[in-house]
Structures are given as structure tokens and as C-alpha cells.
């Protein structure tokens, strides 16, 4: 359910967490046809802005472990 539909259907008292989860769902669904996960999109955006970054820099900026970032990188190659 989008935020607009939630307000229309009387759910205007959503918490910030509920709204963030809704937006995350919309973001995930919009990336799905491209075959890109939200984490992958974040990595792509980060690397476009910080071309000289290494895995440690990217993992720290995205709030994930280096192992997670490496695993996702291996899945896309």
C-alpha cells in the first residue's frame, strides 16, 4: 500500500518506521525489473560518487560488513 492509499484509507497515523518500510518496499519493487537489489543500487550510487573508494570504504558508508558486500559482488559476476 502506498502512503497516498494509506492516508486515503484512514491510516494517516503511520509511524515513521511504517512509512520507511513502505518506501523501502516501493524502492525494492521499482528495482526488481532491473534485477538489482537495494544494496546493489546503493553500492552503484556510492561507487559513482566515490570512484577511488575501496571495499572497506563502501561497506562502512553503507552500514554493512565487508563480507556481505563481497558476497553481493560475487553474486553479480
Order of alpha helices (4+ residues) and beta strands (2+ residues): alpha-alpha-alpha-alpha-alpha
